[in-house]
Amino acid sequence: MIVRQLFDAETFTYTYLVADEESGQAALIDPVLEQIDRDLLLIRELGLTLAYVLETHVHADHVTAAGVLRDRTGAKTVAGARGAPCADMAVRHGDGIALGGLTIRVLETPGHTDDSLSFHVPGMVFTGDALFIRGTGRTDFQNGDAGTLYDSITRVLFVLPDTTVIWPGHDYKGRTSSTVAEEKAHNPRLAGKTRDEFVQIMGSLGLPPPKKLAVAVAANRACGRVEVAV
Ligand SMILES: [Fe+2]
């Protein structure tokens, strides 16, 4: 298995390349429109074929590269059943996405948004904006719900083996990965916190709206293939 973490410095977004070495089949998780050329170059350099573009959710902070990548490579775009209607495949909890001999398992982890997914491969999980390193995604728009997010994290992600590596959708402090054990012990919103305490924490964050909220959600429901001023 090949895994590469890529970073968009403007939106602090992580994109992941996951590939099966033997077949050369690859997937990109949460690619950013402005980083298409970088990502395609890496895929070419590694001798891979882009089979799928996976979206963890309809993003509010950046425009996805999914639609342009589909046009340029023929890759299939994949989103949750409640996610972007433009996707070629709508997936549900437990579904598998095959890259040669490697299966990416879909985990529904709603709460940040109602369509949020995580993607599990052996030993690691890509958590999108459900679970960050020492934090979580916000829950104050796009049908977000703090109680639902607590349930997703504690019942779906924290039941994975403690050694499971967590690859988040963003980090704003330069951190790159974590583990289930590390977040259970040290995530300040979750460690030793009840569901009610978590809901209270999430309700008192007072965050400003993301800069691209107005254009990004509409564009991403169309896989980024609309004329938008970003
Ligand atoms: Fe998000």
Residues whose N, C-alpha, C, O or C-beta is under 5 A from the ligand:
A	BS01	LIG	H59 A60 D129
